[in-house]
């Protein structure tokens, strides 16, 4: 999936300058991604292929969370409370409620979040000074790409995908352009 706009370079500058904040936010993102995958499994257990895919995704996201938490511990950082993510909240507000539409929209929103995450983690992989961190974020960016592709494959199986994806891509691009830059993944 091709996003309709790129993250501005100013985000990377801010993320590098306030990397500890980004790292804490990243942990919260991985935690929410794992929980969301389990939520999808619980909400749509009868969708062919979805339960196993979501179980695998939850396991991978939980593994990433453990890795980010280990980095935080090395840096003396605490997880603390999650302040929320306006980007994800705005996207999730676009999820329609009838069950068939809700499945499609939740898959598309999740794919968009993973795709934007992949872009930003790749930016960190290229922009951070520390070689170990660059390698770490390169691996995570690759994983996020796979997660986004998985969610998009599942969404393509839903009725109404072709009409909805373009609309949601435009919404996502508008959010990236309008929301203020934060020392956070989104």
C-alpha positions as a printed Julia matrix, in Angstrom:
186×3 Matrix{Float64}:
   0.0     0.0    0.0
   1.31    3.41  -0.95
   0.61    6.2    1.54
  -0.53    9.47  -0.03
   1.99   11.67   1.77
   5.37   11.28   3.4
   6.3    12.13   6.95
   8.11   15.48   6.98
  11.84   15.52   7.75
  11.04   17.76  10.73
   9.5    14.73  12.44
  12.8    12.84  12.26
  14.7    15.83  13.63
  12.28   16.04  16.56
  12.34   12.26  17.09
  16.15   12.19  17.26
  16.3    15.22  19.54
  13.75   13.72  21.95
  14.45   10.05  21.34
  13.71    8.92  24.91
  10.13   10.2   24.52
   9.82    8.43  21.19
  11.1     5.21  22.74
   8.47    5.33  25.52
   5.76    6.08  22.95
   7.04    3.23  20.8
   6.57    0.82  23.72
   2.98    2.0   24.11
   2.42    1.5   20.36
   3.69   -2.09  20.48
   1.54   -2.79  23.55
  -1.57   -1.46  21.82
  -0.78   -3.35  18.61
  -0.58   -6.66  20.5
  -3.8    -5.92  22.39
  -5.55   -4.85  19.19
  -4.62   -8.1   17.44
  -6.11  -10.1   20.32
  -9.19   -7.86  20.22
  -9.64   -8.61  16.52
  -9.36  -12.33  17.23
 -12.03  -12.05  19.92
 -14.37   -9.87  17.86
 -14.19  -11.86  14.6
 -13.45  -15.5   15.5
 -15.41  -16.86  12.51
 -13.52  -15.05   9.75
 -11.44  -17.65   7.89
  -7.72  -17.24   8.59
  -8.15  -14.23  10.86
  -7.84  -15.87  14.32
  -4.53  -17.58  13.57
  -3.15  -14.5   11.81
  -4.11  -12.27  14.73
  -2.62  -14.7   17.28
   0.67  -14.64  15.36
   0.55  -10.86  15.05
  -0.13  -10.44  18.78
   2.85  -12.68  19.59
   5.16  -10.7   17.28
   3.99   -7.34  18.63
   4.43   -8.55  22.22
   7.95   -9.62  21.3
   8.67   -6.15  19.92
   7.26   -4.65  23.12
   9.68   -6.75  25.19
  12.59   -5.57  23.02
  11.61   -1.9   23.33
  11.12   -2.28  27.09
  14.63   -3.78  27.34
  16.04   -0.72  25.54
  14.13    1.55  27.87
  15.5    -0.24  30.93
  19.07    0.2   29.63
  18.37    3.92  29.33
  16.73    4.15  32.75
  13.29    4.98  31.33
   9.92    4.04  32.78
   6.87    3.17  30.71
   4.41    5.3   32.66
   0.85    5.94  31.61
  -0.11    6.09  27.96
  -1.01    9.68  27.03
  -2.89    8.47  23.94
  -2.22    8.8   20.25
  -4.29   11.47  18.44
  -3.38    9.99  15.03
  -4.67    6.51  15.88
  -7.66    7.93  17.74
  -8.74    9.97  14.71
  -8.39    6.97  12.42
 -10.3     4.69  14.79
 -13.1     7.26  14.98
 -13.73    6.55  11.27
 -14.56    2.88  11.92
 -18.18    2.21  11.01
 -20.29    0.11  13.37
 -22.21   -2.49  11.33
 -20.25   -5.73  11.82
 -19.25   -6.27   8.17
 -18.12   -2.66   7.76
 -16.45   -2.66  11.18
 -14.25   -5.63  10.21
 -13.17   -3.96   6.97
 -12.54   -0.6    8.63
 -10.61   -2.05  11.57
  -8.37   -3.98   9.19
  -7.77   -0.92   7.0
  -7.08    1.34   9.99
  -4.66   -1.22  11.4
  -2.92   -1.57   8.02
  -2.58    2.22   7.75
  -1.11    2.5   11.25
   1.37   -0.31  10.55
   2.35    1.22   7.2
   2.93    4.67   8.72
   4.86    3.03  11.56
   7.03    1.21   9.04
   7.83    4.49   7.3
   8.8     6.21  10.53
  10.79    3.31  11.94
  12.69    3.18   8.65
  13.39    6.92   9.01
  14.8     6.25  12.47
  16.87    3.37  11.08
  18.45    5.78   8.62
  18.7     8.81  10.89
  19.87    7.65  14.32
  23.58    7.94  15.06
  23.91    4.73  17.09
  24.59    1.75  14.8
  22.84   -0.75  17.09
  19.7     1.42  17.2
  19.78    1.85  13.42
  19.94   -1.92  13.0
  17.19   -2.46  15.6
  14.84   -0.01  13.92
  15.63   -1.44  10.49
  14.53   -4.89  11.67
  11.37   -3.49  13.25
  10.54   -1.48  10.12
  10.76   -4.68   8.08
   8.42   -6.44  10.53
   5.95   -3.54  10.44
   5.87   -3.75   6.66
   4.91   -7.41   6.91
   2.21   -6.62   9.47
   0.72   -3.95   7.24
   0.71   -6.31   4.25
  -0.99   -9.05   6.31
  -3.74   -6.69   7.48
  -4.23   -5.37   3.95
  -4.53   -8.93   2.56
  -7.25   -9.68   5.11
  -9.0    -6.38   4.32
  -8.97   -7.14   0.57
 -11.11  -10.2    1.27
 -13.88   -7.99   2.67
 -16.74   -6.62   0.61
 -16.34   -2.92  -0.16
 -12.54   -2.83   0.11
 -11.89   -1.04  -3.2
 -14.26    1.81  -2.35
 -13.15    2.24   1.26
  -9.35    2.07   0.93
  -9.07    5.24  -1.14
 -11.24    7.18   1.28
  -9.24    6.0    4.29
  -5.91    6.75   2.59
  -7.1    10.33   2.07
  -8.2    10.6    5.72
  -4.82    9.27   6.89
  -2.88   11.71   4.69
  -4.98   14.59   5.98
  -4.15   13.64   9.55
  -0.41   13.52   8.84
  -0.61   16.97   7.26
  -2.85   18.53   9.95
  -1.8    17.05  13.29
   1.12   18.74  15.03
   4.41   16.88  15.03
   5.07   14.97  18.25
   8.07   13.17  19.74
   6.15    9.96  19.14
   5.85    7.28  16.47
   2.62    8.85  15.18
